[in-house]
Amino acid sequence: MSKLIPSFKLVLLSVATCFAFSGKAQQTGSNPAPIATGTFVDNFNQPATLDGTLVFKLKPEFQAQASSDGVAVPALNDMLRRMGVTRITQKFPHASAPHAEQPGAVDLRLIYQIWLDKAAPLAKVQQALLSTGTLTYVEPLYYRAPLSQPNDPLADSTLATGQYHLKNIRAYQAWNLTQGDSTVLIGITDTGFRLSHQDLAGQWQRNYQDPPDGIDNDNDGFVDNYRGWDFADRDNNPAANGMTQPLHGVHTAGAAAGRVGNGLGIAGVGYNCRFLPLKIYPSTNTGSFAGYEAIVYAADHGCKVINMSWGSAGGRSQFEQDAITYAAINHDVVLVASAGNTNAELDFYPASYDHVLSVGWTGADDVRASRATYSRRIDLVAPGDNIYTTWGDTDSDYIRATGSSFSAPLVSGAAALVRARFPQFTAAQVIAQLRATTDNIYNLPGNTPYAGKLGTGRLNVFRAVQGDNQHAMRITQRVFTPSKTIYQLNDTIRLAVEVQNLLQPVQNLTLTVTSLSPYLTVQRGTFTAGAVATLSRASNASAPFCLKVAAAAPVNTSVTIRYRLSDPSTGYEQDQYTTLLINPEYVVLNAGNLALTLTHRGSLGVDGLGSTKGEGVRYQGGASLIYEGGIMVGAGTTRVSSRLRNDRNGIDTDFFTQAQTTMNRQTLRADQEACGLLQDSLPSATRNRTVGVQIRQRGYSWAQAPHRDYVVLEYVIKNVTADTLKPLYAGLFADWDLGDYIRNAVAWDSVRNLSYAYNVNSQNAYIGLQWLRGGTPISYAIDVNAPTGLVRLSDGFSRAEKMTTLANGTRQRTTGLTNGTDIAQVVGAKLPWLAPSDSVVVALAVVAAPTLAQLQAAASAAQVRYSPQQALNTRSALAAGAWQLYPNPTTGQIRVEVPASFGSRQLEVLSPLGQVVKQQAFLGSTSEVNLQGLPAGMYIVRIHGATGSLTRRVLLTH
């Protein structure tokens, strides 16, 4: 989903979130310093993005057109030129090709990075590039920060506790069985290094094939990468930087691979295993974060383990996952990452990616640290409090550092020992061995509240290297059908899983699925796999699990599915988990060709500009065509309510939900129907900025031609103020992006009251807004980048500009017709007045088609289908025992249907005060009633029969 370019304030908040440091940092050596404490910031914003740059991945069928010189795909190259791309490079030109015998491997040669003007609207460029149909994804590049900042150590060489963590994790006993191997290389991706430190000098890997002589002797694309590489500044000097936690990399390197047996300082867990210094944070203002580039390099250059003591919450990226998968699957690397330093349950990246060993942290007492992240995505924990390691101000100083940054390298060192002890193990088997051999710490009182959220337990290196007789199954694939980001109420879900046995054989494996939430029930949840040999797989694809979402789950509910793997014959039992989101703050109307997201607060596509809540507006499964959209209501000359961008580079949040928008289980007028209730604030509470209306929004979608190319949106607007709203305006705003978004145009079809958008170059996709009912139509076409004029969105969308689009009838109906531009439009209705407590109906259609003729045909069909008389004549048969009154609201004519067994005698229409204002005989089971001539408002229809009376309210509008 597209995201906004973050503001400077957001960048600062995101960085602050990740620079998390707790407690005291203590130093021994010749440079004592005062005690300092740091602060953890609980902030879960999306991570900051790098301005002016995107990455994209070609679809596999274009692999032959991918090269280090560029992309030989005309449609894509044309769009890149139109978007003003100043530079394009193949992201990983030296990446190896995937092999057929590597299930799940990725081809990084398909990934490219592009540079644009820093002010370019990245979300719009993303949509434009996706519209070419040649790309798997287009994404921003995120900044992932290091996870602690110990910057003021305490000089104290007399502390008796020493490296307590080596005792906790039983490293001393492990070293009696294996002391690692210098050929097992740990890639340390971090801020930089002091390679001359006495406990690091003999531990880093030199590249003797490319000595520093100004020549790329080994032809790997990196000149003189003799001592690792600086990916952030793009040079061969991985020394500690002076900008971002400069010594952080020195600390993590010492914890993982500090030299053992030299009679000096500390001992790294990896003992004889060496590390490759990979600097990923810049030392200059022109550099940029490059963690994932370093991961690919480490995989290509022989690392068997990669340590990542950095990250941030949220912002999952397929590009980042691809880099992880390339290392783990294509090159069989163990990837270890810090799980985070935030006292919350959340997903943290890269730790939460597939194929990553996620490491949480504990104190010396094995109890979860008070500021440690916890979740079911964590694999295990390790000590992270006061870890004694190399400092880096001099060649002989040390520090006590705190945070998950320092629990992860302990596990990386352990992983290296396992690889040395069991060279036959794959990376997945190493991870399984480490998980299977932890010590159970859930029996400690401080850990009881976090059951299942600290992984399998605390790292035990001795058990990990002691023997290869463990059992470990791992779910390697989950396929949910239908495939959705979020599931709606009453959805039925089929779940097929594949499990792989990573260690010793099992004889009678059973997989049982359980929902840990009352809002998701398991209707079929057992799979008997039987005997599964080492590295073999089993799947229930032929008989998937069956799950059902409840009918009344709260909005945005997160539900956890537990997979229990057990084998009674060996005593093996293990739990794994998946989290699903159900009942989102939106519905998707997609019975026909057009899939439209309608949110609880009246937005179209997504829930406000920059939100990830929503699935866009798509035609026939293509890329989303909308950048921003939603309902606007105006009154008088200045009052406007919306959930759209404003003139402060933010979002107006005038509408709030009174009743969430949900799909109707029994439809009356269409194949899909949705209904919800929203309201804005009273003008008296907003200094007369808002309108004061309650809106019942309904959406209708049809599956059959000629109605499958549009969605009808109906708004019943009620005046909740004490004053008459005069005049009242209601309209839909849509910022469409069709292909090359700067070549779009808007035209007006007065016959169909249809304002439609298209691309002046391609003209192979049309989408528009159509007035159907309520007041008189309004239509306003907007040139987003207009240098002057009454409305220009390049600097925001003020309330005055919103009112201009609503109050100018159909005078501004076109824009961009000759050369195209970046466009938006407003289509709606003007109503002369709306009295207090009165309601009015405004109905519009969103229409899409591949040609103008088809668009016009769909719009004509919408006019006919929505007409009240047509609605009366297209009812389905009455269900037994039910009765119906429709359409409701109505402009005058209604039909009433009751069961024949009711024995109807008379029908009455009553005013809100109970006065009978109309009556007529009712014989049989069906009758039509004409309410024309009565004032607009709410009435009660009452039917007397042989067995009792039936009553129902009906809203009459004019």
Disulfide bonds with the S-S distance in Angstrom:
none
